[in-house]
């Protein structure tokens, strides 16, 4: 049985009048409105990797940079299957991802929270939450972020299943 909050998130973003490809965009927007973050992006790490949705150009650039450099918290979260939380990126990030931090810190990313997306051991991507201010997510916010990551995993799986059936690539937004 699915978590009631995940079901509520999926219900909020699903509308019969909305194209299936818009689900990642709607999920990111819903997450942005529910959590105290500056931006949200949903990134696929399979099939060469690409950003499926982002709430603003800076979030898109941050995730595209991770894919281009091959380093960053989102890629680590996707590889390990565990959230990567950095409420003070300038203090904790440069030693782990020097090239990534050298670029994102000057554009104002101060806190970054990355959640793996996938089913069981199968990693599909990550959900990145970004802030232009320092600070941790509170326990209830972290729980809600995890619920959004679970909902994003369902969306990604749905898009991949649909794409495989129809010989398409999941859309980019």
VEXDREN-2710 file (C-alpha; in Angstrom, 1 decimal):
% VEXDREN-2710
k/r/px/py/pz
1/UNK/0.0/0.0/0.0
2/UNK/1.3/3.4/-0.9
3/UNK/2.0/6.2/1.6
4/UNK/-1.0/8.6/1.9
5/UNK/1.2/11.6/1.3
6/UNK/2.8/10.1/-1.8
7/UNK/-0.7/9.4/-3.1
8/UNK/-1.8/13.0/-2.3
9/UNK/1.2/14.3/-4.3
10/UNK/0.5/12.1/-7.2
11/UNK/-3.2/13.1/-7.2
12/UNK/-2.2/16.8/-7.1
13/UNK/0.0/16.5/-10.2
14/UNK/-2.2/14.2/-12.2
15/UNK/-4.9/15.6/-14.4
16/UNK/-6.4/13.8/-17.4
17/UNK/-6.1/17.0/-19.5
18/UNK/-2.3/17.2/-18.8
19/UNK/0.2/15.3/-21.0
20/UNK/2.1/12.6/-19.3
21/UNK/5.3/14.4/-20.2
22/UNK/4.2/17.3/-17.9
23/UNK/4.2/15.2/-14.8
24/UNK/7.9/16.0/-13.8
25/UNK/7.2/19.7/-14.3
26/UNK/4.1/19.6/-12.1
27/UNK/5.9/17.5/-9.5
28/UNK/8.8/20.0/-9.2
29/UNK/6.3/22.9/-9.0
30/UNK/4.3/21.1/-6.3
31/UNK/7.5/20.4/-4.3
32/UNK/8.6/24.0/-4.6
33/UNK/5.3/25.2/-3.2
34/UNK/5.3/22.7/-0.3
35/UNK/8.9/23.0/0.9
36/UNK/11.1/26.0/1.9
37/UNK/13.5/25.8/-1.0
38/UNK/14.4/28.2/-3.9
39/UNK/14.3/25.6/-6.6
40/UNK/13.6/22.0/-7.5
41/UNK/14.9/19.8/-10.4
42/UNK/14.2/16.2/-11.4
43/UNK/17.1/14.5/-13.3
44/UNK/17.3/11.2/-15.1
45/UNK/20.7/9.5/-14.7
46/UNK/20.0/6.6/-17.0
47/UNK/20.3/6.7/-20.8
48/UNK/23.0/9.3/-20.8
49/UNK/21.3/11.5/-18.3
50/UNK/19.2/14.6/-18.7
51/UNK/17.2/17.1/-16.7
52/UNK/13.5/16.3/-17.1
53/UNK/12.2/19.3/-15.2
54/UNK/13.4/22.3/-13.2
55/UNK/11.5/25.2/-11.6
56/UNK/14.0/27.7/-12.9
57/UNK/17.0/28.1/-15.2
58/UNK/19.5/28.0/-12.3
59/UNK/18.3/24.7/-11.0
60/UNK/18.5/23.3/-14.5
61/UNK/22.0/24.6/-14.9
62/UNK/23.1/23.0/-11.5
63/UNK/21.8/19.6/-12.6
64/UNK/23.2/19.8/-16.1
65/UNK/26.5/20.8/-14.6
66/UNK/26.5/17.6/-12.4
67/UNK/25.8/15.5/-15.5
68/UNK/28.6/17.2/-17.5
69/UNK/31.2/17.0/-14.7
70/UNK/30.3/13.6/-13.5
71/UNK/30.3/14.8/-9.9
72/UNK/27.9/16.3/-7.5
73/UNK/25.4/15.5/-4.7
74/UNK/22.7/14.4/-7.1
75/UNK/24.9/11.9/-8.8
76/UNK/26.1/10.7/-5.4
77/UNK/22.6/10.2/-4.2
78/UNK/21.7/8.3/-7.3
79/UNK/24.7/6.1/-7.1
80/UNK/24.4/5.3/-3.4
81/UNK/20.7/5.2/-3.1
82/UNK/20.8/7.5/-0.1
83/UNK/19.9/11.2/0.3
84/UNK/22.8/13.6/0.2
85/UNK/22.1/16.7/2.4
86/UNK/24.3/19.8/2.5
87/UNK/22.7/22.7/4.4
88/UNK/26.0/24.6/4.1
89/UNK/27.4/23.7/0.7
90/UNK/30.4/26.0/0.9
91/UNK/31.6/24.3/4.1
92/UNK/30.9/20.6/3.2
93/UNK/30.9/20.4/-0.6
94/UNK/34.2/21.6/-2.0
95/UNK/36.2/18.7/-0.6
96/UNK/33.8/16.2/-2.1
97/UNK/33.0/17.9/-5.4
98/UNK/35.6/20.5/-6.1
99/UNK/34.7/21.2/-9.8
100/UNK/31.0/21.3/-9.1
101/UNK/31.3/23.6/-6.1
102/UNK/33.7/25.9/-7.9
103/UNK/30.8/26.7/-10.3
104/UNK/27.6/26.6/-8.2
105/UNK/28.8/28.5/-5.2
106/UNK/29.3/31.7/-7.2
107/UNK/25.8/31.5/-8.7
108/UNK/24.3/31.6/-5.3
109/UNK/23.5/27.9/-4.4
110/UNK/24.0/27.8/-0.6
111/UNK/22.2/24.6/0.4
112/UNK/21.5/21.5/-1.6
113/UNK/19.5/18.4/-0.8
114/UNK/19.6/15.5/-3.3
115/UNK/17.3/12.4/-3.1
116/UNK/17.7/9.2/-5.1
117/UNK/15.0/8.1/-7.5
118/UNK/14.4/4.5/-8.4
119/UNK/12.7/1.3/-7.5
120/UNK/14.6/-1.1/-5.3
121/UNK/18.2/-1.4/-6.4
122/UNK/17.4/0.2/-9.8
123/UNK/18.5/3.9/-9.7
124/UNK/16.9/6.1/-12.3
125/UNK/17.9/9.6/-11.2
126/UNK/17.6/12.2/-8.5
127/UNK/15.4/15.0/-7.1
128/UNK/17.5/18.1/-6.3
129/UNK/16.2/20.7/-3.9
130/UNK/18.2/24.0/-3.8
131/UNK/18.3/27.0/-1.6
132/UNK/19.9/30.4/-1.9
133/UNK/20.1/30.5/1.9
134/UNK/21.9/28.3/4.4
135/UNK/20.0/25.9/6.6
136/UNK/18.8/22.4/7.3
137/UNK/15.5/20.9/6.4
138/UNK/13.4/20.4/9.6
139/UNK/12.4/16.8/10.3
140/UNK/8.9/17.3/8.9
141/UNK/10.4/19.0/5.8
142/UNK/12.8/16.1/5.3
143/UNK/10.0/13.6/5.6
144/UNK/8.0/15.6/3.0
145/UNK/11.0/15.8/0.7
146/UNK/11.4/12.0/0.9
147/UNK/7.7/11.7/0.0
148/UNK/8.2/13.9/-3.0
149/UNK/11.2/11.7/-4.0
150/UNK/9.0/8.6/-3.7
151/UNK/6.4/10.3/-5.9
152/UNK/9.0/11.3/-8.4
153/UNK/10.2/7.7/-8.5
154/UNK/6.7/6.6/-9.4
155/UNK/6.5/9.3/-12.1
156/UNK/9.9/8.3/-13.6
157/UNK/9.0/4.6/-13.6
158/UNK/5.7/5.4/-15.3
159/UNK/7.4/7.6/-17.9
160/UNK/10.0/4.9/-18.6
161/UNK/7.4/2.1/-18.8
162/UNK/5.4/4.2/-21.2
163/UNK/8.5/5.1/-23.3
164/UNK/9.7/1.5/-23.5
165/UNK/6.2/0.4/-24.7
166/UNK/6.1/3.1/-27.4
167/UNK/9.8/3.2/-28.3
168/UNK/10.2/6.8/-27.1
169/UNK/12.7/8.6/-24.8
170/UNK/11.2/10.3/-21.7
171/UNK/10.6/13.9/-22.5
172/UNK/12.8/16.9/-21.5
173/UNK/11.1/19.9/-19.9
END
